[in-house]
Amino acid sequence: MRRVGGAGHRDGARRRARTLRAAVISVAATGGLLAALLLPGSGSAAPDQGDQEARVGADYLCRLPGGGRQPVTAELTGTFPRTGTVGVPIRPGPLRAEVTLPPEAADALFPSGTRSVSGTATLTAEVSQNGETAKARWTGLDAPATRVTGGAGVVLGHTGNVPPVTVAHPGDVTFTAGDLALRLLPVREATAEGGASTPLPAQEELDVSCSPRDGDGATLATVSATGRAGDGPAPPASGDTTGADGGGASSPGATDSGRGGAEDGGNKGSDGIMVGPGESTRAAPTVRCPAKPTEAELDPDRLPKPPAGATEQAGLATPGCVVAVGYASVRKLDGSMMINDPEKKPGPMQLRIIERMVTAPGGYVEQDSVGELHLPDAESTFLTFGFQPTTAKVEFQTEPVTVTTVSQDGRNTTTIGYYQRLRLYDVTLNGTPLDVGPRCRSGRADTVLEGEYDILGGGLLEGEITIPPFSGCGSGGEDLDPLLNASIAGTKNRIRIQQGAVCYTSPDCAATVPDLPKL
């Protein structure tokens, strides 16, 4: 039996404690952080002091698929920089377009028995500076399902990201909202045969085209661009639709640029304005969804209690995926770390989108989606105690993810919940391996994150998690569990995750990797 006690033993124990604490700092930060990543989580971080908030109302006249025109209103909100620099992309924040269809338009558009409607919008924006103009198509503005009540209007809240604009000359850059195109997907009442809700066939999706009612669009924001034309890389001519990779495809969200020449009654050409990624930016990376649809199931214990008078129905169960990136902190280590690094190979969350829907009087609409995480093992490096390099790898053993978006009173709230265990391996301290064994893992960690956004357009998720105690750690008869638990396990570990927009057009589409949220 090993002798216990004595100065030599105490010194050895202290050395082992210091070594293990240094090694597990990496694990704690990585584990807590990547625990959050598992969930879809972008919306925008709060605007900083250099931003201005745009909030304008716009009146439209819309042409309905069956003929005729109807007035429609939209409230457009977003953030824009106050100032910009010549040759450097001007980056607006995410845009929200809340479109109100009056009762007459809703009754004309939606077939009898329609219970809810979701959709996408494309806003054409005019970008002007010094008499030059270019047009940008802001696509990918997604609206979650909204309850439809006969004889009442419908409000659709579309959200999505906006591409940057690069200008070659100093001067005020004005963004003006122009034409609005809506694609609507109604969902009918439950069928008498099966009792499940039935989406309209794809060919019955409704396309509605809208133009500013008075002919002039609403001004969103003006950004003051400073510097001389030679201060930064000049953007290519707006008619150049070469993508960021040098190929012939146009950049996402980029230009239907109008040159506005004399022959069409405009001013000089728009060669000084480029919409979409400029020369100083790169195309946003993407992650391809797995081809096989997920077989995960909703966790009934994570679903909200339905309000009085609620009606449940099957949803669309559309396959797709999403990518989320962000930061997490470990309270005991007083530090934060990046999760699902967008500069490396971030992993997706596979989804069945809107597996279930619940509607109730008072405008309550709930959408429940289910996800399955596909994350590579994470590796991290820290300078523990300010000078000791420590590395560790973490395997994420995750269970199915339940995603709930509730829309009510003009607000969308998304809640994401799942369980996981974190396995630690390949720990090194100053390049020397520290053997924690093959079965060193945490208990079952419950993760719940929440954000005020809808899952389709993405948004910011935040929450706290408790890292459960580790077990099975150590080798050669030495139990390292107490030291790991003293260094890592505990409550109030904050998480901040940005979820990108959902890719849901096919099982193997490509989901965009979002920018990291602001700390």
Salt bridges, closest charged atoms under 4 A:
ASP11 OD1 - ARG14 NH2 2.33
ASP48 OD2 - LYS518 NZ 3.35
ASP51 OD2 - LYS518 NZ 3.93
GLU53 OE2 - ARG55 NH2 3.19
GLU75 OE1 - ARG55 NH1 3.58
GLU98 OE1 - ARG96 NH2 3.15
GLU132 OE2 - LYS268 NZ 3.81
GLU189 OE1 - ARG115 NH1 3.21
GLU204 OE1 - ARG188 NH2 3.71
GLU205 OE1 - ARG183 NE 3.91
ASP207 OD1 - ARG183 NE 2.71
ASP231 OD1 - ARG228 NH2 3.29
ASP256 OD2 - ARG137 NE 3.64
ASP271 OD1 - ARG259 NH1 2.38
GLU295 OE2 - LYS292 NZ 3.88
GLU297 OE1 - ARG352 NH2 4.00
ASP299 OD2 - ARG302 NE 3.58
GLU312 OE2 - ARG356 NE 3.11
GLU343 OE2 - ARG282 NH2 3.10
GLU355 OE1 - ARG352 NE 2.75
GLU366 OE2 - ARG356 NH1 3.13
ASP368 OD2 - ARG356 NH1 2.37
GLU372 OE2 - HIS374 NE2 3.81
GLU395 OE1 - ARG423 NE 2.59
GLU399 OE2 - ARG444 NE 2.76
ASP426 OD2 - LYS393 NZ 3.53
ASP446 OD1 - ARG302 NH2 2.69
GLU452 OE2 - ARG411 NH2 2.30
GLU462 OE2 - ARG496 NH1 2.54
GLU464 OE2 - ARG494 NH1 3.50
GLU478 OE2 - ARG16 NE 2.56
